[in-house]
Amino acid sequence: MTTEYQPVPIRDRLPTLFEVLSRRTTAPVDLFSFYIYMRDQQRSVDYLDFWLDVSQHMSLCRHYVRELRRSVLVETPELEKAGSKRSSQVLENLQDIRDAAGPSNYTEQRSQDARLSAFLRSESGSKHSPSNSHGSQGSGTTTGTELPPRPSFMTGNSNSPAQASQSPAHTVARADIRASAEKILYTYLLPGAEREIILPQSILDDIVQAVERQGRDDPEVFDPAKDYVFQAMERDAFPGFLRAKALGNIVPPSMMLRLILGMLSLFGAFWAAFVLIFLNYSRATRCWLILPFTLGVYLLASHQYMLDPLAALAGLSEYTFFDFYRIREPFVRRLLSKRALMCLGWITAIDAALLCLFIFVPGKRL
């Protein structure tokens, strides 16, 4: 399957979370940078992984429907096409569903999700209903507390297009969709799960009820959780990500190193300056103070602004500690360049003031 990505637009503003998750941005505000930020700084990468897995589940469902439609058009004999006209029309209406990441509360996205989920529910109900399953043939009835058979464990001899789509010629089977839904449930949502995320109990109960008892695996099941996680990331994590990547270009370990080295450099500069003054060294000799003072002021300013001015002017930013990469987002590069020039201006002013004070002050040997 080939996925058509939309071209990256040229923005004169900072991107939104929707654009980042939709892979419509470039470094340093791309999805990979946001993932690293959530992992290393926010310490809540499980929420982003959940959102990405639900989006992947949606893509899997779309792929399944496209293959199902293709099998209807290719494998249905000409004499039977008239009888399957209604199902073909339903699949025709789903052909314009596009792969797009984003919160499910966007109108167009929600409309597409609802159509896809409705089709999968109807297709699952007609193919995997308890009355047609092998598990129900032995008993004839099911009790109210017994869980309905799951599609991922169903077998049958039907020659319908839906069953044909589970042949090796197709890369996505209905069992894959069921397995994907169960994996999301067991990995992120159930209490004690490997990567459990915190959701409102009402949302969690509805999802467990839909997947475990109703046997649903359509993407609409996870919409409330997906919306909740999106809003949580947008409120709690994304503003910090923009501050770190659009207004700065260094990571916290690098900032801490610059703070330590800057303090040491300034301590050495002040110590050397007072020694040279009170030993009555010449002003030419005291010009060597330019090196420690400039280095110390530069490192402390970098820590304060979360920005390495020279790296920003060179178009570089850090992914991880001392791992630099090119800044490709035009607006972010212009913004960082302006901040870098402002930062260099402050560095020059403070450095010049300190050097004038300790170089031109008269010396006196004690």
Residue pairs with C-beta under 8 A, 6 or more apart in sequence:
1 63
1 66
1 171
3 59
3 99
4 98
4 99
5 23
6 22
6 24
8 24
8 25
8 26
9 24
10 330
11 329
11 330
11 331
12 331
13 331
14 29
14 242
14 246
14 331
14 332
15 24
15 25
15 29
15 329
17 230
17 233
17 234
17 238
18 102
18 103
18 106
19 25
20 29
20 30
20 31
20 34
20 238
21 31
21 34
21 51
21 52
21 55
21 101
21 102
21 230
22 100
22 101
22 102
23 30
23 31
23 101
25 31
25 329
26 328
26 329
27 33
27 317
27 325
27 326
27 327
27 328
27 329
28 245
28 246
28 249
28 317
28 319
28 325
28 327
28 329
28 332
29 241
29 242
29 245
29 246
29 329
29 332
30 329
32 319
33 241
33 245
33 319
34 48
34 238
34 241
35 45
35 48
36 319
36 320
37 237
37 240
37 241
37 244
37 245
38 44
38 45
38 47
38 48
38 233
38 237
38 241
39 45
40 251
40 320
41 240
41 244
41 251
41 252
42 236
42 237
42 240
42 241
44 237
46 188
46 195
46 196
46 197
47 197
47 229
47 232
47 233
48 233
49 188
49 195
50 184
50 188
50 195
50 197
50 225
50 229
51 226
51 229
51 230
51 233
53 180
53 183
53 184
53 187
53 188
54 184
54 219
54 222
54 225
54 226
55 101
55 226
56 180
57 177
57 180
57 181
57 184
57 219
57 222
58 113
58 116
58 219
59 99
60 172
60 176
60 177
60 180
61 116
61 117
61 120
61 177
61 218
61 219
62 97
62 99
62 116
63 171
63 172
64 165
64 172
64 173
64 174
64 176
64 177
65 91
65 94
65 97
65 116
65 119
65 120
66 95
67 165
67 170
67 171
67 172
68 91
68 123
68 161
68 162
68 165
69 91
69 92
69 94
69 95
71 161
71 164
71 165
71 170
72 84
72 87
72 88
72 91
72 161
73 88
75 161
75 164
76 84
76 88
76 161
81 88
84 161
87 161
90 119
91 119
93 115
94 115
94 116
94 119
97 112
97 115
97 116
98 112
100 109
102 109
103 109
103 226
103 227
103 230
103 231
104 110
104 113
104 223
104 226
104 227
105 227
110 223
113 219
113 220
113 223
114 220
116 218
116 219
117 218
117 219
117 220
117 221
118 218
120 177
120 217
120 218
120 219
121 216
121 218
123 162
123 174
124 151
124 174
124 215
124 216
124 217
124 218
127 151
127 154
127 156
127 158
127 160
127 162
127 163
127 174
128 149
128 151
128 154
128 215
130 136
130 142
130 148
130 149
132 156
133 149
133 154
133 156
134 154
134 155
134 156
135 149
136 142
136 149
142 148
147 212
147 213
147 215
148 213
148 214
148 215
149 215
150 178
150 182
150 215
151 174
151 175
151 177
151 178
151 215
151 217
152 175
152 178
152 179
152 182
154 175
156 163
162 174
164 170
165 172
165 173
165 174
166 173
166 174
166 175
177 217
178 217
180 217
181 211
181 216
181 217
181 221
181 222
182 211
182 217
184 222
185 207
185 208
185 211
185 212
186 193
187 193
187 194
187 195
188 195
188 196
188 197
189 196
189 197
189 199
189 204
189 207
189 208
189 225
190 196
190 208
197 229
199 225
199 228
199 229
200 228
203 224
203 225
203 228
204 225
206 224
207 221
207 222
207 224
207 225
210 216
210 221
211 217
211 221
243 306
244 251
244 306
245 317
245 332
246 329
246 332
246 335
246 336
247 306
247 307
247 335
247 336
247 339
248 305
248 306
248 307
248 336
249 306
249 307
249 308
249 311
249 312
249 316
249 317
249 318
249 327
249 336
250 258
250 302
250 306
250 307
250 308
250 311
250 317
250 318
251 318
251 319
251 320
251 321
253 321
254 308
254 318
254 321
254 322
255 302
255 303
255 306
256 303
258 299
258 300
258 302
258 303
259 299
259 300
259 303
261 295
261 299
262 295
262 296
262 297
262 298
262 299
262 300
262 302
262 303
263 296
263 300
264 296
265 292
265 295
265 296
265 299
266 292
266 293
266 296
266 297
266 300
268 292
268 296
269 289
269 292
269 293
269 296
269 354
272 288
272 289
272 292
273 286
273 289
273 293
273 358
276 285
276 286
276 289
276 358
276 363
277 286
277 358
277 361
277 363
277 364
278 363
278 364
278 365
278 366
279 363
279 365
280 363
280 364
280 365
281 363
282 363
283 359
283 360
286 358
286 359
287 359
289 355
289 358
289 359
290 351
290 355
293 351
293 354
293 355
293 358
294 347
294 351
297 347
297 350
297 351
297 354
298 309
298 347
298 351
301 309
301 343
301 346
301 347
301 350
302 308
302 309
302 343
305 339
305 343
307 336
307 339
307 340
307 343
308 316
309 339
309 340
309 341
309 343
309 344
309 347
310 340
311 317
311 324
312 327
312 336
312 337
312 339
312 340
313 337
313 340
313 341
315 326
315 327
315 333
316 324
316 325
316 326
316 327
317 324
317 325
317 326
317 327
317 336
318 324
318 325
319 325
327 333
327 336
